[in-house]
Amino acid sequence: MPDSKDVLDGQFLEMRWRTLSLAADLDRIGRSTGGDQTLQDDPRLQKLRRALEVLLSDGPQRAQRVQMIFSDMTPPPK
């Protein structure tokens, strides 16, 4: 099993790319008409903010916690 440094070495460039891609997406939204308001009010972007907080936390099971943020917890229709 690889150690943490090996995993980071293998994944860092992709992690950096995904971060830059998200930043570029948010910049495009911000530059568009109504972008500032959308960045503040849209529930999807509020979920993204919560997910980023999880990513930056030191807690366990980040992937599971992020997935739960984006999961639809609405009970199914009867």
RAVENVEN-V280743 format. One record per pair of residues at least 12 apart in sequence whose ideal C-beta (glycine too) atoms are under 8 Angstrom apart, sorted by the first residue. I is the first residue (numbers start at 1). GAP is how many residues later the second one is. If there is no record, write none. Layout:
BEGIN
i:gap
I:GAP
I:GAP
END
This chain:
BEGIN
i:gap
22:26
26:13
26:19
29:16
47:22
47:23
50:19
51:15
51:18
51:19
54:12
54:15
END
